[in-house]
């Protein structure tokens, strides 16, 4: 099989551009992966190659668990991993492109912005290569170049300075395709024709034969299932999933399939009802607080009434972020389902961003612009480090639990008893 990791020195350097082109080129034989807790890029990956993308996160899971996850889902000829931010960013929390590359021993291709420079690019590369000697940087692709002459200048310098780096090629600046689309910002604007043209334009001056040779890969051995065991239960789970509630880790979905006898997907935007024999309702994160998103669900009374009936019958609900907001009384003037005794307001700045430790023992990620008007009845403090001051971020009423924290289920089986009623 083949595996590569695509990284850079920072965000907005071209990782998504190169990943998109390669995913589309290898679309019939590829499995995409995303390093870290991001939900948007995996949705974009799936849009490109029509297969679910897997998050690899060594903060939320331990190394052996992430290794198992990668091996388990690397079921295609080519595995392409997209990094997060810069190559070493996130290392302080144990999850960066460097950490994942080292763990899985996957060759890393750096995409480097070469605009307005040439010799200095090699100096930057030296810094990245020597910062941690056990990195997996094996190749570079140069982005935003004006000409083949510019490329040859940089290539000659890199090849003079390194004997273990392949210069795979370059991407010209001012790509024609990007003048007509906002890559990665609007999933609905990316169609087959755009992807076809973009992929050809991006890969025009990249040596794919060398890339394939470089990416030859043999999986590391995993001796056993590195998670606590569980038994399948004779119950049904409903997963709420539409444009508003789309932040769903694919492995969480697969884990719920493994755990429950039956899984049903409910689309609230279509006013679908939750089945009466459902034991647990899982409402993922997403967007519900803005007017355009709220309009999709505000009059969906069949869905809302079926949820309220489910709760009235003392069954279970687990909700993350947008799910929490939907269970609240309101977000500013937008009336929600009024299950939990809390009101929220939408702010102009981020309230939380990044990895968090929860007082209830979970680790995860939070990213939101809303905040509660009052912390009355709040539980489960989230903090940036264990045992330091944080702030409450969850609310519970009988068997209904809503939290700002996004986490992974497979390695957090305590939630089965505490929140899933199992």
Secondary structure, 3 states (H helix, E strand, C coil): CEEEEEECCCCCCCHHHHHHHHHHHCCCCEEEEEECCCCHHHHHHHHHHCCCCEEECCCCCCHHHHHHHHHHHCCCCEEEEECCCCCCCCHHHCCCHHHHHHHHCCCEEEEEECCCCCHHHHHHHHHHHHHCCCCCEEEEEEEEECCHHHHHHHHHHHHHHCCCCEEEEEEECCCCHHHCCCCCCCHHHCCHHHHHHHHHHHHCEECHHHHHHHCECCCCCCCCCCCCCCCCEEEEEEEECCCCCCECCHHHHHHHHHHEEEEEEECHHHCCCCCCCEEEEEECECCCCCHHHHHHHCCCHHHHHHHHHHHHCCCEEEEECHHHHHHCCEECCEECCCCCCCEEEECCCCCEEEEEEECCCCEEEEEECEEECCCCCEEEEEECCCCCCCEEEEEEECCEEEECCECCCCCCCHHHHHCCCC
